[in-house]
């Protein structure tokens, strides 16, 4: 008789939650038909193969070819391995490299210090649902839709020495694209014009996701709009801030179309991306040397991409 309550108590104990969850998952998996499994497999495998074939394999091949002097014509069996010689030549005996680094850093500084904050400022203004905000959003984002090559042609109408709008207004004859002392600034203004719209859209999308009760609570505490933004909204926007930072860095590194359309990245407009193109597909056809330049760009990009991924993964764990 004394053992009966113990037996009943044991029977009353429910099965572990993990077992129930596991059985539920198993039943859901068994509900998938063969067609569903094939579709899911294709949705995973096909993008994976595309990423591997179009991104990782070319990147690894670029790193490998950077240690050769291959000209892109001879067979792979005749490739001569030169180790780090291409990197040594890039740094020590390639005159356009230092100006290209300086211009890329200048490009990054101009986008980061001027264009990006201005895009954020416009996003904050448009987030207030002003009259005509839809029109302003469309007008500011329109340059993003255009390619940098097309933007180069558009600004050619403004910067032209003989028939340009800018010289007509200023009454001068400055060669905005040909003078190496001013052409980098003219190009940066055109690139910033496009970048502002891109950052505006990214940040505006992030602002729409901010909990409005945070701003209401700050207003109740007597905080001004500027103080609310920097002390409440800006910290909450940390993931978007990281994305904006990464996008700005990548935009400064991949800047190519605009300078290539103007003068193929010469005469004061040297950029790393233009040097890569000139060596890989230009008349010199120095695949190994151009791959070394591309590898340098890859390493710099990976630093900021790793920072972005680490931030995203840290946010997902919370």
C-alpha positions in Angstrom: 0.0 0.0 0.0 2.8 2.4 0.8 4.3 2.0 -2.7 1.1 3.0 -4.5 1.6 6.8 -4.2 5.1 6.5 -5.5 3.9 4.5 -8.5 1.2 7.0 -9.2 3.6 9.9 -8.9 5.9 8.3 -11.4 3.0 7.9 -13.8 2.1 11.6 -13.4 5.6 12.8 -14.4 5.3 14.2 -18.1 7.9 13.2 -20.7 10.9 15.5 -21.1 10.2 18.6 -23.2 13.2 17.8 -25.4 11.8 14.4 -26.4 8.4 16.0 -27.3 10.2 18.7 -29.4 12.3 16.1 -31.1 9.3 14.0 -32.0 7.5 17.1 -33.3 10.4 17.9 -35.6 10.6 14.3 -36.8 6.9 14.4 -37.7 7.3 17.7 -39.5 10.2 16.3 -41.5 8.2 13.2 -42.4 5.4 15.4 -43.7 7.7 16.8 -46.4 7.1 15.1 -49.7 9.9 14.0 -52.0 9.3 17.0 -54.2 9.6 19.3 -51.2 12.9 17.8 -50.3 14.2 18.1 -53.8 13.2 21.8 -53.9 14.8 22.5 -50.6 18.0 20.8 -51.6 18.2 22.7 -54.9 17.5 26.0 -53.0 20.5 25.3 -50.9 22.9 23.7 -53.3 22.4 25.9 -56.4 23.2 29.3 -54.6 26.1 27.5 -52.8 27.6 26.4 -56.1 27.1 29.9 -57.6 28.9 31.5 -54.6 31.7 29.0 -54.7 32.1 29.2 -58.5 31.7 32.9 -58.9 33.2 34.3 -55.7 35.5 31.9 -53.8 37.2 30.1 -56.7 38.1 33.3 -58.5 39.3 34.9 -55.2 41.5 31.8 -54.5 42.7 31.8 -58.1 43.6 35.5 -57.8 45.7 34.9 -54.6 47.4 31.9 -56.3 48.2 33.8 -59.5 49.6 36.7 -57.5 52.7 34.6 -56.9 53.3 34.1 -60.6 54.5 36.1 -63.7 51.8 34.6 -66.0 50.8 36.8 -68.9 47.5 35.0 -69.5 48.6 33.5 -72.8 50.9 30.6 -72.1 49.7 27.2 -70.7 49.4 26.7 -67.0 52.2 24.2 -67.1 54.7 26.9 -68.1 53.7 29.3 -65.3 56.8 30.5 -63.3 56.3 30.9 -59.6 58.0 34.1 -58.3 56.7 34.1 -54.7 56.3 37.6 -53.2 58.2 39.3 -56.0 55.0 40.9 -57.5 54.2 42.4 -54.1 57.7 43.7 -53.7 57.5 45.3 -57.2 54.1 46.8 -56.5 55.4 48.6 -53.4 58.9 49.5 -54.5 59.1 50.0 -58.3 55.5 50.7 -59.5 55.0 54.5 -59.5 51.2 54.6 -59.7 50.7 52.5 -56.6 51.4 55.2 -54.0 49.1 57.8 -55.7 46.4 55.1 -56.0 46.6 54.4 -52.3 46.4 58.1 -51.5 43.4 58.6 -53.8 41.6 55.6 -52.4 42.2 56.9 -48.9 41.0 60.3 -50.0 38.0 58.7 -51.6 37.2 56.9 -48.3 37.7 60.1 -46.3 35.4 62.2 -48.6 32.6 59.6 -48.4 33.0 58.9 -44.7 33.4 62.5 -43.5 31.1 64.4 -46.0 28.8 62.2 -48.1 27.8 59.6 -45.4 26.9 62.1 -42.6 25.0 64.2 -45.2 23.0 61.1 -46.3 22.3 60.3 -42.6 21.2 63.9 -42.1 18.8 63.7 -45.0 17.4 60.4 -43.8 16.6 62.0 -40.4 14.8 64.9 -42.1 12.8 62.6 -44.3 11.9 60.4 -41.4 9.8 63.3 -40.1 7.2 62.7 -42.9 7.6 66.2 -44.3 5.4 67.4 -47.2 6.7 66.0 -50.4 9.0 63.5 -48.6 8.2 60.8 -51.2 9.3 63.1 -54.0 12.6 64.0 -52.2 13.3 60.3 -51.5 12.9 59.5 -55.2 14.9 62.4 -56.4 17.8 61.7 -53.9 17.8 57.9 -54.7 17.7 58.4 -58.5 21.5 58.7 -58.9 21.9 55.3 -57.1 19.9 53.6 -59.9 22.3 55.1 -62.5 25.7 53.4 -63.1 28.9 55.3 -62.2 29.8 55.2 -65.9 26.6 57.0 -66.8 27.1 59.4 -64.0 30.5 60.2 -65.5 28.9 61.1 -68.8 26.3 63.2 -67.0 28.9 65.2 -65.1 30.9 65.5 -68.3 28.2 67.9 -69.4 28.8 70.0 -66.3 32.6 69.7 -66.1 33.4 70.1 -69.9 36.1 72.7 -70.4 34.5 74.3 -73.5 30.8 73.7 -73.2 30.4 72.7 -69.5 27.8 74.3 -67.3 30.2 75.0 -64.4 32.7 77.0 -66.5 29.8 78.9 -68.1 28.6 79.9 -64.6 32.0 80.7 -63.3 33.3 82.4 -66.4 36.5 80.3 -66.5 38.1 77.7 -68.6 39.2 75.1 -66.0 39.7 71.6 -67.3 38.0 69.9 -64.4 38.7 66.3 -65.7 42.1 67.0 -67.3 43.9 69.0 -64.6 45.5 66.6 -62.1 45.3 69.2 -59.4 41.5 69.4 -59.5 40.1 66.3 -61.3 40.1 64.1 -58.2 37.9 66.7 -56.3 35.6 66.9 -59.3 35.2 63.1 -59.4 34.7 62.9 -55.6 31.9 65.4 -55.8 30.2 63.3 -58.5 30.7 60.1 -56.6 29.5 61.7 -53.4 26.3 62.9 -55.2 25.5 59.2 -55.8 26.6 57.9 -52.4 24.4 60.4 -50.5 21.2 58.8 -51.9 22.4 55.3 -51.1 23.2 56.1 -47.5 20.0 58.1 -47.2 17.9 55.0 -48.2 19.8 52.6 -45.9 19.5 54.8 -42.9 15.9 55.8 -43.6 14.9 52.1 -43.6 16.7 51.7 -40.3 15.0 54.7 -38.7 11.6 53.3 -39.7 12.3 50.3 -37.5 13.2 52.2 -34.3 10.6 51.8 -31.6 8.7 55.2 -31.4 8.2 54.7 -27.6 12.0 55.4 -27.1 11.6 58.9 -28.6 8.4 59.5 -26.7 10.2 58.6 -23.4 13.1 60.8 -24.2 10.7 63.7 -25.0 8.9 63.2 -21.7 12.3 63.5 -20.0 12.8 66.8 -21.7 15.5 65.7 -24.2 15.9 67.8 -27.3 15.7 66.2 -30.8 19.4 66.4 -31.3 20.1 64.8 -27.9 17.5 62.1 -28.5 19.1 61.2 -31.8 22.6 60.9 -30.5 21.8 59.4 -27.1 18.8 57.1 -27.9 18.3 56.6 -31.7 22.0 56.4 -32.8 23.0 53.6 -30.3 19.9 51.6 -31.2 20.9 51.9 -34.9 24.2 50.2 -34.3 23.7 47.4 -36.8 22.7 49.9 -39.5 25.7 52.0 -38.5 28.0 49.0 -39.1 26.4 48.3 -42.5 26.8 52.0 -43.5 30.5 51.9 -42.5 31.1 48.7 -44.5 29.2 50.0 -47.5 31.3 53.2 -47.4 34.6 51.4 -47.3 33.6 49.0 -50.1 32.4 51.9 -52.2 35.7 53.6 -51.8 37.6 50.5 -52.8 35.4 49.5 -55.7 35.4 53.0 -57.2 36.3 52.2 -60.8 33.6 53.1 -63.4 33.8 56.8 -63.0 37.6 57.3 -63.3 37.8 54.6 -66.1 35.3 56.5 -68.2 37.1 59.8 -67.7 40.7 58.8 -68.4 41.2 55.1 -67.5 42.6 56.0 -64.1 45.5 58.1 -65.1 46.8 61.7 -64.7 45.8 62.2 -61.1 42.9 59.7 -61.0 44.9 56.6 -60.1 42.9 54.0 -58.1 43.7 50.4 -57.1 40.8 49.0 -59.0 41.9 50.9 -62.2 45.4 49.6 -61.8 44.1 46.1 -61.5 42.1 46.4 -64.7 45.0 48.1 -66.6 47.3 45.3 -65.7 44.9 42.3 -66.2 43.0 43.3 -69.3 45.2 46.2 -70.6 47.9 46.0 -73.2 50.5 44.8 -70.7 48.4 41.7 -69.7 50.4 41.1 -66.6 48.0 38.7 -64.9 50.3 37.9 -61.9 51.1 41.5 -61.2 47.5 42.6 -61.5 46.5 39.7 -59.2 48.8 41.0 -56.6 47.1 44.3 -56.7 43.7 42.6 -56.5 44.8 40.5 -53.5 45.8 43.7 -51.7 42.3 45.0 -52.3 40.8 41.7 -51.2 42.7 41.7 -47.9 41.6 45.3 -47.1 38.0 44.4 -47.9 38.0 41.3 -45.8 39.0 43.3 -42.7 35.8 45.4 -42.8 33.6 42.5 -44.0 34.8 40.4 -41.0 34.0 43.3 -38.7 30.5 43.4 -40.2 29.9 39.7 -39.9 31.2 39.6 -36.3 28.8 42.4 -35.4 25.8 40.6 -37.1 26.6 37.3 -35.4 26.9 39.0 -32.0 23.5 40.7 -32.5 21.9 37.3 -33.4 23.2 35.7 -30.2 21.4 38.3 -28.0 
